[in-house]
Amino acid sequence: MFDLIIKNITQRKLRTGLTVFGISLGIFAIIVMGGMSENFNLTFERSISLTADKIRVMPEGGFFGASLNESKAREVRRVPGVADAYGMLQAPLDPENLGFFGGDFVIGIPPEKQQMAMKDTELKGGRYLVPGDGFRAVLGSSVAREFNLNVGDEIEIKSKRALRATSITNRKNFTVVGIMEYTGSFFDNSVQIPLDRAQDFYKRGDTVSLIFAVPEANTDPEELTKRIGLNVERVTTFSPAEIRKQIEQSLIIFSLITISAAVLAAIIGGLSVMNTMLMAVSERTREFGLMKALGAETRDILFLTMGEAAFMGVLGGVIGIASGALFVNRMNEYLATRGTVLFAITPRLLVIAIVFATLLGILSGTYPAYRAAKMSPMEALRYE
């Protein structure tokens, strides 16, 4: 049966080629768009895991709507069950060139808290920030690669503020004292500097963007989150579970948008399979009649026709996966020079792509196969 399937497909090379191309184009779209979705999932997961033991305390107006005074960190620290609390300031590295999805960013952090905040990361070289550091910085791996920096080099940080009808851009060089290993998280795109220097450089006084609260051992983070919200005024608190839930909901929407476009392209490829198989059935009506007259059963015709469709689906899937993976790897290599990675090919994505391609071929060939299998031998042999 398999030999006959191969023979029938290779007899119509141009039509088969166009059909396989249609499917491979759809699977290519699934790999590219799905790779983008998978990368976002992995990045958020790794980012959350690095701070999974901490409660986020944010301004009442939201992360971008207001700021917190450092005195709020002291208030949070006084709440029963809080082992420690510290503020962080976040700003773009270059406000004039935000790049992909926000680009690189600066984190102002108390030097004595950096190792606690980055507890699951390793340094590729150099050291962490220490109290007394002035214009010193620890770089994420992507930033170091993007600007080709090593320990001892300098990195320029920019700030931009409005002044009447114009804007003023300030620049300051920070000496690199450490470079972090790759984490696959947002921290790879960070430049971490002492909090007091960040506040001074960005003219932020003693404000911070958010506060991390570390629960004491054996303290329920959910209960402590509510307690902080009740004891500290004008703040919004998020437990690790709440942050994870919100991010997962956002990622579901993003995944649906990206995958829907890819699935649409794949379905169009499936329609080309159905069209090809319908034409093949029409051309081979007498052949099917002769096969039935010689003793072939209905299921033999059904398996033969569906087998051809499934084979083209698998072939298109393999080509689509190979071309999509090649494109994704080339894009990641290019984007890595700009400090970011946009795609991730995971085993789950590969399995989904090949299964989808196979099912697409089978489903698209179902009606043509049914039509061929239901022909009576006499009717088929009289067909012109």
N, C-alpha and C positions, 0 to 999 in steps of 0.2 A: 504493500500500500504506500509506504513512504517513497519508494522508487518512483511510483506512478505520480505522486504529488510533485516531486522534484521535476519529473519530465514535463508535466503539464505546465508548471510555472516557467521553466526555462524555454518552452516553445514560444512564449509571448514575452520576449525580453523587454521591449520598450514599455508595454503596458504594465508589466510587473514592476519594472524600474520606477515608473512614475507613481505607482501605488505605494511601493515601499518608501519612496521619497516623501510622499504625503504623510505617512505614519511617522517616519523618522523626524520630520519637521515638528510634528506635535510632541513627540517624546523629547526632542531637543528643548522645546519650550518648557516642558515639565521639569527637566533637569536644571535649566537656568533659573526659572522662577522658583522652583522648589528649593534649589541650592541657596537662593537668597533668603527664603523663609527659614530654612534649616540653620543658616548662619545666625540669623537674628535670635532664633530659639536658643542656640548654644551660647551665644554671647550673653544674653540676659540670664541664662541659667548659671553660667560661671560667675557673672557679676554679682548675682544675688547670693551665691554660695560663699563668696568672700566676706560678705557682711551679714550672713544668715543669723548670727547670734546677736544682732544689734537692732534696737528700736530706732526708727527715724522720727525726729521731731522737727516739724517744718513750720514756717510762718502760717498764720491763719489765712492769709490771702493766697497761699499756694507757693510753690517753689519759685515761680517767676513773678509773683505778684507783690512780694514784700521781702523783708529781711528780718533776721533775729539779732537781738543784742546779745553779746557774750554773757551778760548777766543771766540770761535764760539758762545757759549751761549750768551755772551754779545752782539755780533753782531746781533744775532737773536732777542734779547730783544729790540734792537734799531729800528727794522723794524716797521713802523706804523701799528697799528692794533694788535700788540702782547702785551698782558697784562703781561706775564711772560714767562721765558724760563729757563730751568735747565737741566743739564746733568746727566746721569746715567751710571754707569759702571756695566757690567754683566760678570760673570765668573762662571765656574762649582764649586760646593761646594767641590767635591772630584774628581779631574781630573783622578785619577786612577780607579775610579768606577763610571762611568757615569750612569749605570742603564738603566731603560726603557726610551727610547725616550729622552735621554739627562739627565734624573735624576734631582736631586736638584741643585739649582744654587744660587749664591750670587748676590745681587743687592747693589751696592754702590750708595747711594742717599744722597743729602744734607739733614740733619736732619730737617731743617725748612720747607722742601718741602714734607716730607713724608705724612703728613695728606692730603695735596692737591692731591698727587698722588693716595692715597688710600681713596679718599673721600667717596666712597660708601661701605666701609668695616667697620666692628666693631671689637673691640678687645675682645678676650675671657678672657684675663687677662693681667695685667701689664699696660704699657704705650707705646706710640710711642717714637721714637728717638727725642732727643732735642739737640740744639746747645751746644757744649761742651762735648757731649758724646764721650768717647774714644772707648775702645773695648767693645762696647755694640751691641746687635742685637735684632731685632724683627723677629719672625719666622712665616712662614705660617703654617696652621693647619696640613698639611700632614707631614712637616718636624718634627714638635713637636711630632706627633703621631709615626712617624718612629723611632725616637731616644728616645722616652719616656721622653721628656723634659718638665719642668715647669719653670715658672718665677723664676729667681735666679740661675738656673743651667747654665752650660757652654757647648758650642758647639764648636767642633774643625773644623776649616776651613783650607784647604790645597791649596797650589799653587805649580805649577811645572814649571820649566824653564830649557831649555837646556843649558849645559855648556860644550863646546867642544864635546867630544864623549859620555858624560854622561848627566844625568839630576839631578837636585836638587829639592827635595820636602821640602817646608817650611810649618810649622804648627803653628797655633796660636789659642788660646782659646778666645772666645767672650762670655761675660755674657748675658744671655737672660733677657731682660727687658720687653718684650711684646710678646704675641701670638695672632695672628689674628684668627677670626672666619673663618669657612669654606666658601669659595667663589665659588668653582667649577671652578676656573680659574688656569692659570699657577702660579699665585701668591701664591697658596697653597704650592708650592714646593720651595718657595724662603726663603732666609735668608738675611734680609735687614740690612746693616751696614752703618755707616757714610761714605760718599764718600771719604773724605780725608784719612781715614784709609784703605779703599779698594785700593786706588791708591798707597799708600805707601806699603801695603802688597804685591800687585801684581807687584810692580815696574813699574807702568804705568805713572809716572810723573804727569802731570796735564791733562791727556787725559781721554775721556769718550767714551762709546760705541755708545750712541745716545743722542739726545736732544729732550725733549718734549717742544713744544711751545703751550702756552695757548692763544687762541684768546680773544680779548676784546669782551664785550657784543655787540650784534648786528653786529658782523663782520662775513662776509661770509668765512667759513674755506677754501673753494675751491680757492677763490681769494687770500686769505692770503697765502696759500700754494705756489701759483705761485709767489707771491711777495717776499717771503722768498728766493725762488730759484733764483730769479733775483738779489737780494741784497746781498746775502751771497755766496761767492765763494767756489767752490769745495765741495758742499754738494748735497745730493739728498733728496728731500722732498716728503712726502706722507701725503695726507689729510686722515681724518678718513674714508671717503667713498672709497678712493683708496685702503687703507689697507684692508678694508672689502671685496672689490671686488677681490683682489688678493688671499686672504685667501679662499674665497668661491670657486674660480676656482680650487685651489689646493685641497680643500676638495671634490669637485665633482670627480676629478680624483681618489682620494683615495677611495671614496665611490664606484665608478665603479669597481675598482680592487677587493675590498673586497666582494661586493655583487655579482659580476660575478661568483666568485668561489662558493659562497653559492647557487646561482641559478642553476649552473651546477649540483651540488649535488642533488638539488631538482628535476631537470628534469630527472635525472637518476631514482629517486624514482617514478616519473610519468610514466616512461617506464615500471616499474615493475607493476604498476596498469593496464596499457594497456595489458600487457602480461597475467596478472591474469584474466582480464575480457574477453579476447579472448578465453582463455582456458575454462572459465566458460560458455561462449556462446556455444562453441563447445560441451561441456558435456551436456548442457541443451537444445539442439536443439529440441528433441522430446517434452520436457516440454513446450517450447514456442509454438510449433505447436499445442499442446493440448489446451493451453490457448487461441490461436486464434480460434481454432475450437469451443470452448465454448463461444465465443463472445468477447474476449479481442481485443481491437483495437490496431493499430500500435503504437499509442502514449502511450498506457499503457505499452507495452513492452519496448518502448524507455525510458519512465520515470523510469521503474523498474531497467533497467540495468544502466542507468546514475545515478540513486539514490544510487545504491550500490557503484558505483565508488566515488560519491561525499561524501558518508558517510565515506568511508575508507580515503578519503582525509582529512575530518574534524577530524576524530579520530587521524590520523597520525599527523595532525597539532597541536592538543591539546597536544599530548604526546611530540612532538618535542619542543613546546613552554615551557612546564613544565620542561623537562629535560634541555633545553637550559638555562632557567632562573635559575634553581638550580646550574648549572655549573658556570654561570656568577656570581652569588652571592658568591659562594665559592671562585672563583678566585679573586673577588674584596676584600673579607675579607683577603685573603692571601696577595694580593698586597698592601693592606692598611698598613700592617706592614712594607712594604718597601717604604712607602711614595708616593704611586701612586694609581690611580684607572683607569682601562683600558676599562671598559664596562659600558654601560648605557642602561637599558631597558625602552623604552618610549612607551606611548600608541600608537603612530604612528607605531612603529615597530611591536607591537603586532597585530594591525589591518592588516598591510601588510602581516604578516606571516600567519594569519588564512585565509585571503582572498586568498592568493596565494595557500595555501594548498587545499582549496575548489575548486578553479578554476583548479588546477592541476589535481584533481580527476575527475572533470567534463570533462575537455578536453581529458584526457587520456581514459575516458570511452565512448567518443563520437562515435568513429569508431566501437568498439564492439557493442554498443547499436544500431547503424544504421544497422549493419549487422544482428543483431538479429531481429530487427523490420521489415526488408524487406523480411524475409522468408515467403513463402506461407505455409498455414497449411498442405496441402497435401505433399509438399516436406519435411517439417519438420517431419511429422509423419512417413515417409518412411526412415528417416535418421537412420542409425545404428551406 
